[in-house]
């Protein structure tokens, strides 16, 4: 491939990285708004969601143009396709951030459970660290790092199961605030699903490097399997 193609591909990869960084910041800000009872920050997250959506549309146009005009060889074609597919996962991460932000607005005038919210914040930090690591792995096409990120999602899943039980137990004791605890359950689910999409990103990194489509963490929804795998590490 010529210099023009390489420059365009480099620019496309750079735009994808920017999109991923924006999504990471959105998740952080949305969860911060939720745990700190900050509806103003939550509304800022909702407003910023358009940026990630626009970035995905722009990436798609750039990628299709590059494929049509430059007719890349197989290895470069994989890189472009992976960006197209991965950008969809990143866009979903942005969507989950907006869902969390809306939950923050809903919760702003209700009673809070600080202990549960503290655990939600810790779960968010695991997810954000995973996303930062997978973006680094993507920049270097580091397949080993991609596998390691996927393994970290097992911890997210175990945390989800544990927090789900803790929330249901707290709800039973509280007797009221059903909507509050419903929002707690929704938010940990959004974070758990965010982890799944980050695993998808790891799979696309492996596809770029090897040309193989792999499924990481199959069967991970089983809490017993998750606990066993964590003990093995």
N, C-alpha and C positions, 0 to 999 in steps of 0.2 A: 504494500500500500504506500501511496505517495505522502509527501509532507503535508499536503492539504488535508487528506483524510485523517492523518494522525493528530493534527491540530484540532480538527473538528471533534474527533473522538475524545481528546483530552478535555476540550471545553464541555462536552456533554457529560463526561464523568464528573467534572467540577461542579456543574449545575446540579447533578444528582446529590453530590455530597452536601451542597448548600441546602437542598431540600431536606435531607436527613437531619442536618443540624437544626434547622428550623422546627422540625417535628419533635426533636428531643427537647428543645426549649419550650415548646407548647405543652408537652406532657408535664414538664417540671412546673411551669407556671400554673397550669390548670389544677394540679394536685396541691400546690401551695395555696391557691385561692380556696380550695376545698377545706384544707386542714386549718387555715388561718382565718376562715370566715370572711373572705374578702371578695364581695360581689363586684367591686370595681375592677379588680384584676381579672376576675372570671369573664367579665364583659370584654376586656381587652383581648383575651384568648379567643373569644367568639369572633371578634372583628378580624383578628389576624388569620383565621382559618382560610379566608379567601386567598391569601398569599400562597399557601401550600397547594390549594386547588389549581391556582393559576400556574404554579411551577410544574405541576404534573402535566397540564395541557401543553405547556411550552416544551417540556422534555419530549413528549410524544411527537410533536411536530418536528423537532430537531432530529430525533432518532429516525423517523420515517424518511425525512429528507436525505439523511446521510445514507440510508440503505438504498434509496432509489438512485441517487446521483453518483455514488461511489462504488456500488456493487462489491461489498467487502468479501474477503475470503472467509472460510468457515470459522476460524478462531476469532476474527474480528466481528463476524456476524453474531457469534455467541455473546460477545461483550455488549453489543447494542441491544440484543433481545433481553439480556439480563437486566439492563437498565430500564427497559420498558416494563418488564414484569415487576422489578423491585420497586419502581416508583409507585406502583399501585399499592404495594404493602405500606410504603411510607405515607401515602395519602390516607390509608386507613388508620395509621397511628395518629395523624392529625384529627381524624374524625373522633377517635376515642378521647382525645384531649378536649374536644368541644363538648362531648357528652359529660365528661367530668366537670367541665366548667359550668354546664347547665345544672348539674347536681349541686354545685357550690352555691349557685344562685338560689336554688330551691331550699337549701339548708340554712341560708343566711339569717332567717328569722325563727329558727327552731333551736331547741336545746341540743347540746353536743355531748359526745362521749369522747373525752380527750385521749383516753387510753387507746381506743379503737383507731382514732384518727392518727395517733402516733405510729401505730403499726401500718396503717395505710401509707403514711409518708415513707416508712422504711421500704415497703414494697415498691413504691414508686422509684426510690433511689436504685434498687436492684435493676429495675426495668431500664432506667435511664443509663446506668452503667453498661448494661448489655448493648444498648443501642450505640453508645459511643464506641464500644469495643468492636461491634460489627462494622461500623463505618470505617474504623481504622483498618480492619481486616479487608474490607472492600478496596480501600485505597491501595493496598499492597498485594491484593489477590492472595491473601494468606489463608490457605485452606485449613491448616491446623488451628489457627485462631478461630475460624468459623465453627469448627467442631467444638471448641472450648466454650464459645458463646452459647451454642445449642445446649450444652450440658448445664449451663447456668440457669436455663429456663426451667429445669427440674426443680430448682429452689423456688422459683416464682410459683410453680404449680403447688408445691407443698405449702408454701406460705398462704396461697389462696385457700386451700382446703382448711388449714388451721384457722385462718381469719373468718372464713365462712361459719365455722362452728362457733367461734368466739362471739360473732355478731348475733347469731341465732340464740345463743345462751343469754347474752345481754338483753336481747329483745324480750325473752321470756321473763326475765327478772324485772325489766322496766315496766312492763304491762301496757305502756303507751308509746307514743312517738313511733308508730309503725312506719310512717313515711320516712323518718330519719334513718332508721335501720334498713329500710328498703333502698335508700340512696347509698348507704354504706355497702350493701351487697352488690349494687350495680357498679359502683366504682371499682371494687376489687375485681369484679368480672372484666371491666374494661382494661385494667392493668394486666390481668392474666391473658386476655386476648392480645394485648400489645406484645407480650412475650412471644406468643405464637407467631405473630407477623415478623418479629425480629429473627426467629428461627427460619422463617421463609427467606429472609435476606441472607442468612448464612448458607442456605441451600443454593441460592443463586451464585454466591461466591465460589462454591465448589463446582458449580456448572461452568463458570468462566474458566476455572483452572483445569478441569479434567474433561469437560464435555459430558459429564454424567449427571443425570437427574437423580438425586438421592432424597430419601425421606428421613429426616433426623427426628429422634425421639418418638418413634412409633409406639403407640400404646401408652403414652405418658399420662393420659387422663386417669389411669388407675392409680389412686393414692398409694396403695401398697407397693406398686412397682416403683413409684417415685421415691418413696422412703428407702427402698432397698438399693436403688441406684445411687442415692446420695451417700449411703453408708459405705458403698463400694469404692467411692472416690477417695 
